[in-house]
Amino acid sequence: MAKMIIDSITFDFIGYIAILINLYSMSVRGEKRLRFISALANSLFVVYGLLISAIPIIIGSSIAIILHCYHLKRIRKHCKTIT
């Protein structure tokens, strides 16, 4: 019983860290930095979703990671064509 409570607290802690990182990403300047930090936060959300078996969180966060990575690649490609 005590182990389940500790696991629950640990799982919630991961979720709260993901939220804090995601909120922080909204305060940074620059799309590249925002997308990188958001992708990191969404990666933690995927881990959190796996730990609590929440399929909607896993799917939504996975899609967000794909979109952030796509835009990061687009930004990188755009920067290379400028220089």
Secondary structure, 3 states (H helix, E strand, C coil): CHHHHHHHHHHHHHHHHHHHHHHHHCCCCCHHHHHHHHHHHHHHHHHHHHHHCCHHHHHHHHHHHHHHHHHHHHHHHHHHHHC
